[in-house]
Amino acid sequence: MYLILAILAFNIIVIVHELGHFLAARMMGIGVLEFSLFVGPKLFSITRGGTTYSLRLFPILAYVKLEGDDDASDSESAFQNKPKYARAFTMLAGPLANLLLAAVLLTVYFTVQGYQTTKVGRIAENSPAAAAGLQEGDRIVSYGGKRTYVPMDVIQFLYVTKGEPVTVEYKRNGKLLRGELKPIYHPETSTPMIGVLLDLTNPDGSNVLKEVNSGSPAEKAGLLAGDKIVAVNGVEVDSYEELIGLITKNGIRELEITVMRNGNEISTTLTPIEVKTGEWYEVGLEFDYVRGDVLDAFVQSGVFTYSIVRSVFYSPEWLITGKANVSDMMGPIGMVSTITNTVSQAPNVGQMIIYLMYITGLLSVAIGATNLLPFPALDGGRLLLIGIEAVRGKPLSPEKESIISLAGFIIIILLGIYIAYNDILRLVSG
């Protein structure tokens, strides 16, 4: 069931993208030869208004075939015979449709679940954040010279700078202040884990479980997403730092965990497993969590979307400079796997739908923004060629454009194969 929902969500993202191209082409008077749901051998088709609407065998992806997009045509409705603004709008409409879909889904999610802001909700004692002068109630406005709009920006900039000391700007009572943040580096190590992900955004506390990993000691002990861990071996815990500290101190010996679930305390025992963890950087702060109305949620969805788009456009620079790895990129297999894992953590059907909306919105932004990158074979590459045509006063020769498109296509295919390999590797290794 979860896999079916994941495939459906991924298909919705792709179909909405292609629908954006389709509707824009129709508005600009560009002929659409085919609008196909899925790929592979044709199962069914019907032709209306010069467009063939097809349903194909393999239930994934979709595509739009524009008149004159691949072959030369003398028709007035052919893509290459239309004005530059018409072609540019048609190319831009696919990514914009993805961003619009994301705005709708994320607005609903933030309305129901609430969201984090860049306002500091809590500072750990003697932490790097405290040493930088940050206090509860401050709002972080920049990290290492880059503007921060959502907490994800801070986390992302922290990792791409490899935890190096940076200047953090923050506002307190309307006054802009600065401090030097020196994250604490924690190398790759082995540590006892029970197999849960903590919900640091939850207003009930950072010791609330957001996810319980399949097959983990926590799942076997009956712990569920939404449980709040209130004690470990009889010692009360109020935060994730206390929880992690007690589990680490206990090692891989059996321990008793007490959780609060629907107003009732439930105790269970489990034995942590030793897990190899990657390097990480300790800052020692939690961000504030708020619940607003629909308008607040809509504004937040716009800010969140902009933040993701900006990160996508930073990605080429990060990849070239080694601040990010190609192995971290995700393809269709990884996306479907991510959606599956997210919805499978939901404690009930209603929460499953909410989780599904969030991850679908997140991936829709990523796909839309990625397609805007000025790279051959992407919508952004086509927009770049139209821009070059506008500057030169004439288009590139068909031969040159074909060479550029072919080179881009080959690179995209090779990159896709590598990303698919990494997606499968992550699935196999867990």
Secondary structure as GFF3:
##gff-version 3
##sequence-region A 1 430
A	DSSP	alpha_helix	2	27	.	.	.	ID=ss1
A	DSSP	beta_strand	32	48	.	.	.	ID=ss2
A	DSSP	beta_strand	51	66	.	.	.	ID=ss3
A	DSSP	three_ten_helix	79	81	.	.	.	ID=ss4
A	DSSP	alpha_helix	84	113	.	.	.	ID=ss5
A	DSSP	beta_strand	115	123	.	.	.	ID=ss6
A	DSSP	alpha_helix	128	131	.	.	.	ID=ss7
A	DSSP	beta_strand	139	143	.	.	.	ID=ss8
A	DSSP	beta_strand	146	147	.	.	.	ID=ss9
A	DSSP	alpha_helix	151	160	.	.	.	ID=ss10
A	DSSP	beta_strand	166	172	.	.	.	ID=ss11
A	DSSP	beta_strand	175	181	.	.	.	ID=ss12
A	DSSP	beta_strand	184	186	.	.	.	ID=ss13
A	DSSP	beta_strand	189	193	.	.	.	ID=ss14
A	DSSP	beta_strand	196	198	.	.	.	ID=ss15
A	DSSP	beta_strand	209	212	.	.	.	ID=ss16
A	DSSP	alpha_helix	217	220	.	.	.	ID=ss17
A	DSSP	beta_strand	228	232	.	.	.	ID=ss18
A	DSSP	beta_strand	235	236	.	.	.	ID=ss19
A	DSSP	alpha_helix	240	250	.	.	.	ID=ss20
A	DSSP	beta_strand	255	261	.	.	.	ID=ss21
A	DSSP	beta_strand	264	270	.	.	.	ID=ss22
A	DSSP	beta_strand	273	277	.	.	.	ID=ss23
A	DSSP	beta_strand	280	282	.	.	.	ID=ss24
A	DSSP	beta_strand	285	290	.	.	.	ID=ss25
A	DSSP	alpha_helix	294	321	.	.	.	ID=ss26
A	DSSP	three_ten_helix	326	328	.	.	.	ID=ss27
A	DSSP	alpha_helix	332	344	.	.	.	ID=ss28
A	DSSP	alpha_helix	349	371	.	.	.	ID=ss29
A	DSSP	alpha_helix	379	392	.	.	.	ID=ss30
A	DSSP	alpha_helix	398	429	.	.	.	ID=ss31
###
